[in-house]
Structures are given as structure tokens and as C-alpha cells.
Amino acid sequence: MKTIIIEDENLTAQRLEGMLKKYNPNIEVLAILPSVEASVEWLRKNDAPDLVFMDIHLEDDLCFKIFELAPLTSPVIFTTAYDEYMVKAFKVNSIDYLLKPVNYVELIAAIEKFKALKEQFAKPDFNTLLQYIGQRTPEYKSRFMITVGTKIRSIEVSEIAYFYSDEKITFMVTKEGQSLPIDFSLDKLATLLDPTLFFRVSRQFLVSFASVQTVHTHFKGKMKLDLLPKSKLDVFVSGDRMTDFKEWLGK
């Protein structure tokens, strides 16, 4: 079976590829594509794969744009961070889906379903899906599923102090001081979390209101933050975000 993975989270894509190889070493991942633009370019130049794994929000647009710009007739299994309400839209349209972080057992079940029903897969009704996305009131993440070794933990957003990026890996820091790797970039997290509770202070940090203990005026007009739990890295507010940060603190 030949497949492509359309996913802008590199760690998530690599993890999915690893699980596919574990399920069947003969599965060929032809490409890992991070954006609508890259996906359209690849699809225009190559034969259609047998199956596509596709994230909803890509780095440059919603994935549905791909279907408008490129000849994609392959069945699609969506990998999504949307909650159960959103998933109803996919069920209505007979599209299979996997909630992030992707679970190995659920991945196998989705592939087996595809193999059993691949001749019956219909083109999804993207207008209905876009209507669900465009008209629904934003529903932010209330919890994250974190894979630690062979175990999966559920972490409530209320338990999270802040997120940070280090050496191209994103970490979640709980209020108890645990630092746990997470399969989302800070860019993606900023779209999933309630902006009244979390603020992206820099390219490296996304902090909760409750975690900000002290704001220091630093040299050249910069701001330095003391977070709780204490961060092992210095936390500065980027110059272009200081005004918005002050407004956020004062709300």
C-alpha cells in the first residue's frame, strides 16, 4: 500500500509513519507534506496514492483547499485535534478519522476499515464540513492526551502552567512542575487554547495567565517574566507582542 501523510507537525508525522511501519513494514510512505501548497504540488506531479492521512489545519490553510486545487481521488483518513462535536461532521460524511495523539490500536482499526470498504468510499461533502468549521462557536481544548512511554495520560488544561519549545521539541509544563513532550507546535497550540487564558509571549513560550508571577522591565525596554513553576530558560516578551501582552494582563 502506498500512502502520503499531510501534516504540519513534524513529530506527529514521524510518529504516524513509525506506527504505519510497525503495522506493516511494506507500507510505503511516499511523502510527508506540511502544507496545502506542498501537497498540491506533489499531487500534480505524482500518481494518486492508495490512501492519504491528512491533518485539518495545515501551516498555510485548511486542508480542504487541496481538493479544490489538485486531483485527489484517494480515500482520506483525517488526523484531527477537533473535539467530539466536530467529529460528528466526519461521521455524517462517511470519512474515517483519528483523534490526536493517534493511538496505534485505532490506527490499525482505521486501516482495516479502509481495506474492507475502499471500493465504497465516496468523495466527502466539504461544503458541509466547512459549514461546521465556519459556523460553530470556537471550542477550545479542555484536555490533552500525552504519550509517555507506553502509557497515555490525560492532562486537563487547568493543570497546565505553560508550554515552551527547546531543540525543536515542544514541552508542556504542569502546575506541579512536570515537563512533558507534546506533539503540537506552539503555533498549533495557540489556535487550540482559549486566548483569554494563554498568551504567546515569544517564539519559544506560550504561557497561562496563572503562571505569570512577576513582570520585570529589562534593558532596551524588554520585559522578562518569572513563571511558576520556574522555567529553566529565561522568558522574555517579544518586542512586537509587548503591547498586546499588557492588554492581555489587564483584561
N, C-alpha and C positions, 0 to 999 in steps of 0.2 A: 504494500500500500504506500502511495506517495501522498505527502501532505505538506502544507505550509502553515507556519504559525505567524499570525499577525498580532503583534503585542509590543507595546512601547516600554514595558518593564523588562529590562534585560534579564534580571534574576528570575522573574516569573517565567519568561520564555525558556530559559535554560533548564529550569526545574521541570517544566512541562515536557520538554524534549527528553530529559532523562527518564521520566516516567513512561513515555511512549516507547523508548528503547528497552526499558525493563519489561514492559508488557510484551513487546515483540521486537527483537533486535533487527528484524528485516524491514521494519517501518523506516521509510526514507523521508527525512525532513529536508525538503528541497531548499527552503529558505526561511529565515526569521526576519520579518519585516516590521519596522517600528511605526510606520505612518501610512496615511492614505496615499500620499504621493509615491512612496517607495512600493507600495502594494500594487497600485495601478500600473506603474512602470514594469514591474515584474510580470504581472498578469498579461500585459500586452505583448510581451516578448516570449512567453513560455506557454506550453500546453497546460490545460487546467489540471490541477491535482485531483486525487480521488476524494480528498477531504480537507477542509480548512478549519483551523482553530482560530477564532477571531475575538479580540477584545472590543468592547463597545467604544470607549473613549480612547482615541489614539492621540499622538502628540500634536497633530495638526487639524483634526476634525473628528466627527463621529464616523464610525466605520461604514455606515450605510452609504456614504458618499462613494465608496469604492464601487458599489453596484451600478451607480449612475455613469461612472467613467470607464469601467473596464468590463470585458466579457467574462463574468464569473458565474458559471452554472453549477459549480461543485456544491455538495451539501456542506453546511456550516454548523459547527458546534461552537457556540459563543462561550467565552470565559468572561465572567462579569462580576463586579463588586456590588451590583444592584441588590436591593433587598427583596424579600418575598413578594411584595406588592408588584414590583416591576417584573418579576419573573412570570407573573400571570400572563403578561403580554406574549411572552415567548411560548408558553403552553398553548395559548389560543392559536398561534400561528404555526404550530407543529414544528417548532425549532427546538433542538436539544440545547442544553446549556449546562455550564458548570460554574458554581459559585466559587470565588476566590477565598482563601487559597485552595487550589484544586486538590481534591482528595483522590488518592490513587484508585480506591475501590470504585468511586463514582466515575472516574475517567474510564476505567475498563467497562463499566456498565454502558456508558455513552457510546463507546466504540462498538460494543456488541450490538447495541440498538441500531447503530448506523449500518452495520454489516447485514443485519436482518431486514432492515427496511429501506436500504439505499435506493431501491427502484421506486419507492413511493414518496421520497422526499419532494415536496413541492417548493416552488420559489416563495419565500416569505413575503408577507404583506408589510412592506417597510413603511407605508403611509400610516398604518395602524400603530406600528412601533414608534415612529416619530411623534405621533399624536400623544402616546403615553408619556414620552420623554418631555415633550414641549409643554403639555398642559398640566402635568402633575405638580403639586406643591413640592419644593425641594425637601427631600427626606434624607437627612444626614446620617452617617454611620453611627450606630449606638454601641457597636462592639466589633472587635477584630478577632479573627481566628489566626492564631500563631502556631507555626510548626516548630517544635523544639525536639530535635532528635526524631524519635518515632512517635512522639506524642503531639496532640493538637490541643492547644489551650484557647479558651475564650476569654478575652480581656475586654471589659467594659470601658467605653471611652471615658467615663467618670473616674477610672482608675489611672488614666494616663496623664503624666505631667508634661512631657514634651517629646518631640521627635528630632533627631539630628542625623546628618549624613557624614560619614567618615570613610575614606578609602573606597568610595563608590558604593558603600553599603548603607542602607537606611536602618536606623535603630529607633525603637520605641523605649522610652524610659517611664516606668510606672512611678506612682507616688511613693512606693516602698523602696525605690532605688534600683529596681531590676532593669537591666538594659538588654533588650531582646531584638534580634534582627527581624525585619518585616519586609514582605515582598512588594512594597509600594514605594515609589519615589516621593520626595517631598512635594513635587508638582502635583502628583496624583492625589496625595493626601489632602492638599489644600482644597481640592474640589469635593472631597468626601466628608470633610469635617465642618461643623457649624462655625461660620466665621465670627460669630459673637463670642465663641469660646476659645478659638485657636487663631493665632496670627503668625504669618510667615515673616519673621524679623530679618532673615537673611537667606542666602542660598543654602546655608548649612543648618539653620534651625527653624522649627515650627513649634511655637510654644503655646501652652494653655494660659489663660488669664491667672489661674490659681498658682501657677508655677513661678510667676514673676514676683520676686521678693523685694528687690531693690533696683532702682534705675540710677546709674551713675553718669554724670556728664564727663565725657572723656576728651582727650586732646582733639583739636581740629573739629570741635563741635559734635563729635560722635557720642553715641550712647552705649554704655556697657551694662549688661544685665547680670544680676545674681539670681540664679534659679534654685528652686527647691524641688527635688534633690539637687545637690550641687553638681554642676557639669564639669567633666574633666577637661573640656575645651572652653576657651574664652568665648563669650557670647556677646556679639555686637549687633546693633541695629543698623542695617544698611542705610546710607545717606538718603537714598531715594524713597525710603519707607518710613522715615522718622515722623513726618507729619501725620501719615495715616496711623502709625503706631500710637502717637499721642492721643489722637481722636479715639482710637480703639480702647485705650486705657481709661479714657474719660467717659465712656458710654455707661 
